Amino acid sequence: MEKIFQIAAVTLIGVAAFFLWKGNNDAMFISAVAGAVCFFLSIRFQVGERLKQRKNEVSEIETTKEHG
């Protein structure tokens, strides 16, 4: 899911640059904001995945300590 948001962020920033070049500031602003939102959503999904991995690692360590 994070890759989809990363691709969308890069695409939207490219679209924003095009609108800036064309002089359409309203469309540029909207595209840039949407690109930033996609970027931060991709970061959120990365952090969420890391937290799941750490939680699983901690639960495995606790399980081995209880049975060890």
Buried (B, 14 or more C-beta within 10 A) or exposed (E): EBEEBBEBBEBBBEBBBEBBEEEBEEBBEBBBEBBBBBBEBBBEBBEEEEEEEEEEEEEEEEEEEEEE
